[in-house]
Amino acid sequence: MIQGTGHDSKLDVWAVGVMIYELLHGRPPFTPDKKITDRRLYLKCIEDRIMKGKIKFSSKASKESIKTIKKLLSPRP
């Protein structure tokens, strides 16, 4: 979707990963670490994190949930 190449059911699987992460952490998975006030820079940072698969997990997250979420949120399904 970000690259403008369309999408298929793999995007739906990815969205499930986002929802599971949000349920466990109370925030979206690709939120920047620092507060960014410029909207374009904020969105660019999120896109970069998505494409790199950069996700931070709570220390309270189980190994199983981390493994599952990483698989669901892989930038290369």
C-alpha angles and dihedrals in degrees: 000000000000092000092051095240096122127247144252138186090305087074089057090054089049090051090054088056090052091050094048090050091049092049091053099039105027093232139066116280099237100047112141117253093230128050109258116194098186105086095209092051090046092053092044090053091051091048091050091050091049093050092048093044089234108170130161119210131203116251086237093061114108122240089243094054092047092050092048095047092047090053093048093046097046111139088217107048 
